[in-house]
Amino acid sequence: MRKAYRFYKLAILALVVIGIQSCHKKNGIDNDSVIKKPYGLYISDDQGALWNTNTGDSLKLIFPPDGYADRSIITSGNNVLFVKSNTHLSLNDGVNFNPTDSSITKRGFWQSIMLDVPSHNRVYLAAEGFSNHKPVNGIVYSEDNGKTWIIDTMVYNDTLRIRATTSLTQMQNGTLFAHSYIDGYLYIRVSKNADWMRIRPVGLPSGTNYFYLSHMGNTLLLTDYTGAQGVWHSEDSGQIWKKYGGSLPQVPLYATYAPYDQDLFVGTKGYGVYRLVNGSFVPANNGLANNCSVRAIVGKDDVYKNDVTKHYYYLATSNGLYRSEDNGQNWIQTIPGSFTTLY
């Protein structure tokens, strides 16, 4: 009886060991729980090539280098769009790209000159000049994922008509904003069919600073691309503005972005990336190469079959593609190179 009992215990132990080995876990996620929604990351280099990755450590060439770096990349529906001098569209996962709009502003150097807004079923472009041989009133949009474009004429007062815009953003609550550093005007649209209305900001510095829009949650942000005036924030939809504190260097600030609306980062020329901590910006360069320029920032995630979600932060830099798996505390280079734009 005792021998049979010992044999039973050994059999159970063997089954447990086999079970543990067959249920090997990585990052707390069962290998059997496969990814049901992988991320798609688009990245451009300084020679104008466009690449795609689902893993962050291997690239597939989408568009060959042409000597002109992308200024902005988005996806809308199943389509891919990028901006160089004009806006280009692919309807077949990057197999072919063709020009789709020529009115995109030539005076914006940041991702937010183009914005996909699924809640409006529109892609918006910060525009000036002409579209389809007609004068543009500062904004154009597409309701077919970038194929055709409509001049946005819905403005509350014709005397306040939008002349030109240079950046766009949509806050977490759905409110849409447009800004022009050319004349310093800020515009708000509260819903898809609402008129654009001009806001008269209080507190912003005057002058010809190259401000561009971004946001974190429902906080609206304006960043001075030159770095001279840093980053400003408004908690009341653009009415009152204050400057963030901290030690941001007075060099070009290439990108301001808050992945998942929870951590705010600023990418700089030659000084790496800075993170907002208790209202002030501090360096967050653990793992980055020295004298690194951070040109774009984005958040991506894998959703597993068991509904576990894993978040990643990515940086496009002069020294390669970097990834963080701990909300920007540490960075690891995944691909060497000189990259300019991310989406």
N, C-alpha and C positions, 0 to 999 in steps of 0.2 A: 504494500500500500504506500509506504514511504517513497519507494523508487518511482512508482507511478506519479506521485505528487511532484517529486523533483523533475521528472520528465515533463509534466504539465507546465511547471514554472519556466523551464528552459524553453519550451515551445512558445509560451506567451512572450517571453523576453525576445526571442528571435523575431516574432511577428512585430513587436514594438520597434526593434531596430530597423527591420525592413520598411516599416511604415514611416519612420523618421527619415530614412534615406530617400524614399520615394516622394516625400513631401518636403524636399529641400526648399528653403526659402531664401530669397534675395531681397534685401531692403524691406523685410517684413511681409513680402508679397509672395504667395505660393507661385511656383513656376507653372503649375497647372492653371492658374488664373491668368490667361493670356490677355494682351492688350486689345481692348475692343475699340478704343479711339486713340490712335497715335497722333502726335502733333506733327504738323508740317511747318518747317522753318525755311524761309527764303532769305538768302543772304547774297549781297553783291560785293564785289571787290573793287579796288580803285582803278582797274582797267575796264570796268563796265560789264564784266561777266556776271551772270545771275545763276545761283546755285540753289539746290534744294536738299534738305536732309530730314530724315525722321528719327535720327539717333543722335545728332550733334557731333559725331566723330567720323562720318564719311559723307562725301558730297556727290551729287548728281548734277552735271552741267545742264542748265536750262537754256541759257542764252550766251553765245560766245562773246569774248571780249571785243569791244569796238573802240576803246580808248576814251569813252565817256562814262563816268561813274553815274550810277543811279542816285537820284535825290530822294525818291520815295518809292516804296513797294507796298501793295496791298493785294488781298484776294477778295473777290466779291462773288458769292455763289460759287460756281465752278471755274470762274475766270481769274486770271492773273493780270495785274496791271503794274507797270512801273513808269516812272517819270525820269527822263533825261532832259533834253531840250523841250520835247513834246511828251505827251502821254501815249503809251503803247499798251496794246491789249492782246492777250492770248486767249482763244476760246478752246484750246485743246491741250491744256496742261503744259504749256510752254513749248510745244512742237513748233509753232509759228507765232511770231509777234508782228502786229501791224499798227501804225499810227492810228489813234482814235480821237485825239483832241489836240488842238494847237494853242488853246487859250490859257493853259496852265501858266501861273505867274513865273516869270524868269527871275524874280527877286526873292525867292525863298530857298534856303539851303537845308531844310529840315524835313523830317518825315511828315509833319502835319500839314503840308500843302495839299495832301490828298487824304480823304477819309471815307471809309465804308461805314454806313449807318444802317444796319439791318432793320432797326425799328422804323425807319422811314422808307425802307426798300429803295435806298438811293446810295450812289457814290457821289460825294461832293468834291469839287476842285476849287482851290483858291485861284482866281482867274483875273486876267486883264487882257486888253487888246480885243481880239476878234475870235468868234467861234462860228464856224459855218458861214463865214463872210459877214457876220453881223456883229455890231459892237457889244461887248460884254459889260454887264453891270456888276462885276466884281466876283460873282459866283456862278458856276454852272454845275448841273447835276445830271446823273444818268439813272433811269429807272429800269434799265435792262442790263445791269452789271457791267456797264462800261462800253456798250456797243454804240449808243447814240446819246447826244447831249442836248440839254435844254438850258437856256439862259434863265437864271433865277431872277424874276422881276417882282417877287412878292416882298415889298418893302412898305413899312407903315406909312411913310410920308415921302412923296416924290422929292421934296426939297432935301431930304436926307438920303437920297439914293446912294447905294454903295458904288464907289468908283473903282476900287481895287481891294483885294484881300491877299494876305500873305500867309495865313495859317488858320487851321480849324481844329476844334476839339469838341467832344461830347462828354458831359459829366455822367456820373453813375445814375443820376435821376432822369437822364434822357435829354436834358437841356443842351441845345447846340449853340456853339459860339463861333464867331468869325472875327478876325482881327486884321488890321492893316497897319504895319509899321510906317507906311508911306505917309499917311495922314494922322496916325495915332488913334483911329476910331475903333471901337469895339461894338459888335453886334450880337444880339441874342435871338434865338428862335426857340420857343417853348414847346412846339409840336410840329409835326410834318406840314400841316396846312396853315400854320400861323405865319404872319408877316415877320420879317426881320425888323427888329427895333434897335435903334442906336442907344448905347449906354454912354454916359459921361463919367468916366472913372475918376475917382478922387484918391490922391496919394501917389500916383505914378510919377516918376521923374519926367520932365519935358525933354525935348530934343529928338534926334533922329536915330535913337538906338534901334538895333535890329531885334525887336522883341518878337517872340513866337509863342503860341499858345500850347498848353498841355493841361493836364488835370491829375488830381489824386482823389478818387471818390467824388465828393461834391465840392471839393476845393478847386477853384480855378487858378491856373498858374500862367505867369508870363516870365519868360527867360530872355535876358539880353544876350544874344548870340556873341557879341563882342566880349562879354565878360565884365565890362566896366560897371554895370549896374546889378549884376547878380540875378537872383530869382525872386519874384514877387508873388504874393498869394492873396486871394480874395475868398472869404467865406460867405459872401452875400451876393453871389452871381455877378460879380464884376463891378459892384458899386464902389466899395472901399478896398484899398490895397495897402499891404504892408510888405516890407522886405524881410526875407529870411536872414537869420544871422549865420555865423560860422566863418570858415576860412576858405571859401571858394577863391581860387586864384583868378586874377584878372587876365585871362586868356580866353580864346573862343570856347564857348560852352555848346558843344555839338548836339547834345541830346538831353532832354528832361523827360523822364518816364517813371511811372509807378506800376510795376507788374502787379496785376490782380488788385490794384488800388490799395495796397497795404504797405509797400516800402518805396520811398521816393529816392531816385538816383539822378545824378547829373554827370554826364560824360564830358570830359575836358580835353583840351589839346595839350598833350605832354605831361599831364598830372594825374592821369588815371580817372577813377570814378569816385564820386562823393555821395554820401548817404545822409539823408535827413534824420537826425536824432534829437529829440526834444526841442524841435524848432530851429536847430542849427545844422549846417552841413559840415561833415567831418570826412576825412579820407577813408575809403573802404577798399584798399588795394591789396589785401592779403592774397598773394598768388599771382598778381599781375606783374609783367615785366616792367623794369624801370623805364621812365620817360614814355609811358604808354599813352597813346591818344585813344579815347573811347568815343566812338562816333555814333553808335546806336545801341539801344537797350530794349529788350523784349522779354516777356514771360511766356513759357510754353508748358504744357502738361500732357502726361499720359494718363488715360483712364483705363483701368484694368477691368477684366470681366467680373471681378468680385466688387466692383464700384470703388475700389481704392484709387485715389488720384495722387499722382506724384508731380510736384511742381519743380520747374527749372527756370533759372534766370540766365539769359545770354547777353553777352557783350560782343559787338563788332568793333575790333580795335586795329590799330596799326601793327600789332604784333600777333594777330590771329583771332580766332573765335574762342571765347572763354565761356565757361558754364559754372554756375553755382547751384548746389543742391541744398544749401542751408540759408536761403533768403539773402544772399549777398555777403555773408560773413567771410567766405573763402571762395576763391576762383581757381579754376583749373583750365589750362589751355587744351582744347580738344582738337583744333586744326590750326596749323601755322598759316600765315598769310597777312595781307593788308586789306582789311574789309571796311566797308563804308556804311552799309545800310542793312537793316534787319526787318523782318516781319514774320 
